Amino acid sequence: MQPPDTVRTVAELRARVAAWRAAGERIALVPTMGALHEGHLALVRAGRERAERAVVSIFVNPKQFAPTEDFDAYPRVAEKDRAALAGLADLVFAPGVNDMYPPGFATEVTVAGPSGGFEGAARPGHFAGVATVVAKLLIQCAPDCAMFGEKDWQQLQVVTRMARDLDLPVEIVPHPTVRDEAGLALSSRNAYLSPEQLAIARKLNVVLSRVAGELRVRPVAEVLAEGRAELERLGFGPIDYLAVAEPESLTPLDVLAPGRPARLLAAARLGPVRLLDNMAV
Ligand code: AMP
């Protein structure tokens, strides 16, 4: 099967989308930074279930990386990504940094509320970078729906809030986290882990499942402290957070009301990687 065409400019993207619209077809957008794995591909498949056409954007967004982070080293494997999308996506949109942010670019989208804690606290400016690029991609492509992974739970809430607040005419569709056979959430950055670190990383979801199971039967602070100690014992560290929050606003919860939804969220460093995971409580 042929890989999908790649376009690099907004004008080409809009021309392709306009032709599909004229034929009465719906469009799903899957925003990514490339280095595609099964998690991304699951989003594309889910997009194709909702729309006749799937567009995958591949853009390593400098605005969501801090100067100390891995922007330059982030894996860029364009040809491999295109091959992985053969028969799945209809178009790849891969703009250059100068197309997205030409000289003089001066606009930033900031979302208060769900951006505040957790990743927002650990990575100042990160969610403004995410919201800015996602707002641009949604306006550039004007899809019927856009697919986002629950793997990045807080990002999903930030994008959902932004689309609602700005009346963007798009449905933000969440997709469950795709995991490997040991339950580790797939991530492009897992490629940085040594075999020994990978074995430890695969225990994160096991600890989280146990913590999630105990949170409704024992005091929250006690269960979280034990979970944190266990992660440290396994070799994770530092642990940026292991916390429970209201799922949409991301307000931290220290008591769980019966029947009220809650989300367990964790970020822990392991060697060169900061692992993120989350699950329903
Ligand atoms: P990224 O390329 O890391 O920016 O991710 C692009 C999209 O894929 C985001 O919506 C992520 O949440 C989603 N994603 C990444 N990894 C996974 C996964 N393991 N399961 C589900 N969605 C994922």
Residues whose N, C-alpha, C, O or C-beta is under 5 A from the ligand:
A	BS01	AMP	P31 T32 M33 G34 G39 H40 M147 F148 G149 E150 K151 D152 H175 P176 T177 V178 A185 L186 S187
